[in-house]
């Protein structure tokens, strides 16, 4: 029985990696066609013109351009599946906030690429072997359970946060770093850390990842009222 092949778009600003992935994909039986883009903006234009089944994207580009990723790539193309290419294991905790179909370490072997694309194409979520080992060996499963177990909290608990604290949680949810938030809000890095610490205490969570998870779940439940 013939297995389905998928069209794939690779988004990576590293020319060697982008061309290498596209070349490997074109030689793969699970790929019906492959192309590359250097930026999210270029990829958005390509997706508007051509339907791709799967998009492989360097996570750093997503993290640094979260709004463009959500509004120009994800939202207009709900049937396209996204595989995030991570630079390091620790990037996983930021990557899961984007709720994509899969995560792998960016410098993955070619044979793992076929497996990942096949799994994602068939509707499964996929975490590459390197990330799986990281979760199993470093207590990551407990941390993942803690994040996933958080339930939406009522508005009255969010109302205990100041406007500035909610603003900072929002920016964290949009993948801004602490330094970027400090620059954007014209406050010191230490002040940003203090606000984040206050958010963690007020929401009764263990770290900033859980605080952002609470915020996002509450925002999806109660809408933009969590920001007011």
C-alpha positions as CSV (number, residue, x, y, z in Angstrom):
1,X,0.0,0.0,0.0
2,X,1.4,3.4,-1.0
3,X,1.9,5.8,1.9
4,X,0.9,9.4,1.6
5,X,3.5,12.0,0.7
6,X,3.4,15.5,2.1
7,X,4.4,18.9,0.7
8,X,6.8,20.7,3.1
9,X,8.0,24.2,3.5
10,X,11.3,24.9,5.5
11,X,11.7,28.2,7.2
12,X,15.3,28.9,8.3
13,X,17.6,31.9,8.0
14,X,20.7,29.6,7.9
15,X,21.2,29.0,4.2
16,X,23.1,25.8,4.6
17,X,20.6,24.2,6.9
18,X,17.6,25.4,4.8
19,X,19.1,24.1,1.5
20,X,20.2,20.9,3.2
21,X,16.8,20.1,4.6
22,X,15.0,21.0,1.3
23,X,17.5,18.7,-0.6
24,X,16.9,15.8,1.9
25,X,13.2,16.3,1.7
26,X,13.1,16.2,-2.1
27,X,14.9,12.8,-1.9
28,X,12.4,11.4,0.6
29,X,9.5,9.1,-0.3
30,X,7.3,10.8,2.3
31,X,7.7,14.2,0.6
32,X,5.8,15.2,-2.5
33,X,7.6,18.5,-2.8
34,X,9.7,20.9,-0.8
35,X,10.7,24.6,-0.8
36,X,12.4,27.0,1.5
37,X,11.9,30.5,2.9
38,X,14.4,32.6,4.8
39,X,11.9,34.4,7.0
40,X,8.4,34.2,8.4
41,X,7.3,37.1,6.2
42,X,8.6,35.4,3.0
43,X,6.9,32.1,4.2
44,X,3.6,33.9,4.8
45,X,3.6,35.1,1.1
46,X,4.4,31.6,-0.1
47,X,1.7,30.0,2.0
48,X,-0.9,32.5,0.6
49,X,0.0,31.3,-2.9
50,X,0.7,27.5,-2.3
51,X,-0.8,25.0,0.1
52,X,1.8,23.1,2.1
53,X,0.9,20.2,4.3
54,X,3.7,20.7,6.8
55,X,5.9,23.7,7.7
56,X,9.2,23.1,9.4
57,X,10.4,26.3,11.1
58,X,13.4,27.4,13.1
59,X,12.0,28.1,16.6
60,X,14.2,31.2,17.1
61,X,12.3,32.9,14.3
62,X,9.0,32.0,15.8
63,X,10.0,33.1,19.3
64,X,11.3,36.5,18.0
65,X,8.3,37.1,15.7
66,X,5.4,35.5,17.7
67,X,2.7,37.8,16.4
68,X,3.7,37.3,12.7
69,X,3.8,33.5,13.3
70,X,0.4,33.4,14.8
71,X,-1.4,36.0,12.6
72,X,0.3,35.3,9.2
73,X,1.1,31.6,9.3
74,X,-1.0,29.7,11.9
75,X,-4.4,31.5,11.9
76,X,-4.9,31.7,8.1
77,X,-3.8,28.1,7.5
78,X,-5.5,25.9,10.1
79,X,-5.0,22.7,8.1
80,X,-1.2,23.2,7.9
81,X,0.8,21.4,10.5
82,X,3.9,23.0,12.1
83,X,7.1,21.3,13.2
84,X,9.4,23.5,15.4
85,X,13.2,23.2,15.0
86,X,14.8,23.8,18.3
87,X,18.4,24.8,19.0
88,X,18.6,23.4,22.5
89,X,16.6,21.0,24.8
90,X,15.6,23.8,27.1
91,X,13.8,25.6,24.2
92,X,11.1,23.0,24.6
93,X,9.5,24.8,27.5
94,X,9.0,28.0,25.4
95,X,8.0,26.0,22.3
96,X,5.1,24.2,23.9
97,X,3.3,27.5,24.4
98,X,2.8,27.7,20.7
99,X,0.8,24.5,20.6
100,X,2.4,23.2,17.4
101,X,2.2,19.6,16.1
102,X,5.8,18.7,16.8
103,X,9.3,19.7,18.2
104,X,12.7,18.3,17.2
105,X,16.2,19.4,17.7
106,X,17.2,21.4,14.6
107,X,20.3,19.3,13.7
108,X,18.4,16.1,13.5
109,X,19.6,13.1,11.4
110,X,17.8,12.6,8.0
111,X,16.2,9.3,9.0
112,X,14.5,11.0,11.9
113,X,13.1,13.6,9.6
114,X,11.1,11.0,7.7
115,X,9.6,9.6,10.9
116,X,8.7,13.0,12.2
117,X,7.0,14.1,9.0
118,X,5.1,10.9,8.7
119,X,3.8,11.1,12.3
120,X,2.7,14.7,12.0
121,X,1.2,14.2,8.6
122,X,-0.9,11.3,10.0
123,X,-2.2,13.5,12.8
124,X,0.0,12.6,15.7
125,X,2.0,15.0,17.9
126,X,5.8,14.4,17.7
127,X,8.7,15.0,20.0
128,X,12.0,13.9,18.6
129,X,14.2,11.2,20.4
130,X,16.7,13.8,21.8
131,X,13.9,15.7,23.4
132,X,12.2,12.5,24.6
133,X,15.5,11.5,26.3
134,X,15.8,15.0,27.8
135,X,12.3,14.7,29.3
136,X,12.9,11.2,30.7
137,X,16.3,11.8,32.2
138,X,16.0,15.3,33.6
139,X,12.7,15.1,35.4
140,X,11.0,16.9,32.5
141,X,7.9,14.7,32.6
142,X,7.1,16.0,36.1
143,X,7.5,19.6,35.0
144,X,5.3,18.9,31.9
145,X,2.6,17.3,34.1
146,X,2.7,20.4,36.3
147,X,2.2,22.7,33.4
148,X,-0.5,20.6,31.7
149,X,-2.4,20.1,35.0
150,X,-3.0,23.8,35.5
151,X,-6.7,24.6,35.1
152,X,-8.3,27.9,34.1
153,X,-8.6,30.2,37.0
154,X,-11.5,32.6,37.7
155,X,-11.2,36.3,36.8
156,X,-11.2,37.2,40.5
157,X,-7.8,35.6,40.9
158,X,-6.4,37.3,37.8
159,X,-7.8,40.5,39.2
160,X,-5.3,40.3,42.0
161,X,-2.6,41.1,39.5
162,X,-1.8,44.7,38.7
163,X,-2.2,46.1,35.2
164,X,1.5,46.0,34.8
165,X,1.7,42.4,35.9
166,X,-1.0,41.3,33.4
167,X,0.8,43.3,30.7
168,X,4.1,41.4,31.5
169,X,2.4,38.0,31.4
170,X,0.8,38.9,28.1
171,X,4.3,39.8,26.7
172,X,5.8,36.6,28.1
173,X,3.0,34.7,26.3
174,X,3.9,36.4,23.1
175,X,7.5,35.1,23.5
176,X,9.2,38.3,24.6
177,X,12.2,37.8,26.8
178,X,12.8,39.6,30.1
179,X,15.3,41.9,28.5
180,X,12.9,42.7,25.6
181,X,10.1,43.4,28.0
182,X,12.3,45.8,30.0
183,X,13.1,47.7,26.8
184,X,9.6,47.7,25.5
185,X,8.1,49.0,28.8
186,X,11.0,51.3,29.6
187,X,11.6,49.7,32.9
188,X,14.7,48.0,34.4
189,X,15.4,44.3,34.0
190,X,15.2,43.9,37.8
191,X,11.7,45.4,37.8
192,X,10.6,42.9,35.2
193,X,11.9,40.1,37.4
194,X,10.1,41.5,40.4
195,X,6.8,41.7,38.6
196,X,7.2,38.1,37.3
197,X,8.0,36.9,40.9
198,X,4.9,38.7,42.1
199,X,2.8,37.0,39.4
200,X,4.1,33.6,40.4
201,X,3.2,34.2,44.1
202,X,-0.2,35.6,43.4
203,X,-1.2,32.9,41.0
204,X,0.1,30.1,43.3
205,X,2.4,28.5,40.7
206,X,6.0,27.4,40.7
207,X,7.7,29.3,37.8
208,X,7.1,31.7,35.0
209,X,6.2,28.9,32.5
210,X,3.3,27.9,34.8
211,X,2.2,31.6,35.2
212,X,2.1,32.0,31.5
213,X,0.2,28.8,31.1
214,X,-2.4,30.0,33.7
215,X,-2.7,33.3,31.8
216,X,-3.2,31.6,28.4
217,X,-5.7,29.1,29.7
218,X,-7.7,31.9,31.4
219,X,-7.5,34.1,28.3
220,X,-8.9,31.3,26.2
221,X,-11.7,30.7,28.7
222,X,-12.6,34.3,29.6
223,X,-11.3,36.2,26.5
224,X,-9.5,39.5,26.5
225,X,-11.2,40.3,29.8
226,X,-8.1,38.9,31.5
227,X,-6.2,42.0,30.3
228,X,-8.6,44.6,31.6
